[in-house]
Amino acid sequence: MPNYFLLTTLLCSLFFLKGQGQSTDFLVEHLHRQIEKAQQMQGQELAWKLACFGRRYLAPDDAAMQRLYYETYYLPELNIYEEEEELENGFNAADWSPNGKH
């Protein structure tokens, strides 16, 4: 079970930085560091929740934020997406790019 106090603290720090007018690149980098710490301290569930909040509330249209969300959700060791595997919804991991360009 994730530590909700830690989750709340991390999210508050991100919203504070956003309120101070920090650039999106800075917010994404800060969130990336927090996600790495969360994975080490609390496991994947907390890290994924941070990535979800970041993608939804901090910078929903930012390509770097989308990429961070993708990397947090789809762990490489799970081998969910193979290079040439085409899924039912048409997603091909080899063609994916955060800005929609192939």
Number of C-alpha atoms within 10 A of each C-alpha: 7 15 11 10 9 14 17 12 10 18 18 12 13 20 16 12 16 16 9 9 10 13 10 16 13 12 20 24 14 15 23 20 11 19 25 14 14 23 15 12 14 16 15 18 15 22 25 21 18 23 26 20 14 23 22 14 10 20 18 14 13 15 16 19 26 22 18 21 23 16 13 22 16 13 12 11 6 7 9 11 16 12 11 10 13 13 11 7 6 8 12 15 15 13 11 12 13 15 12 8 7 8
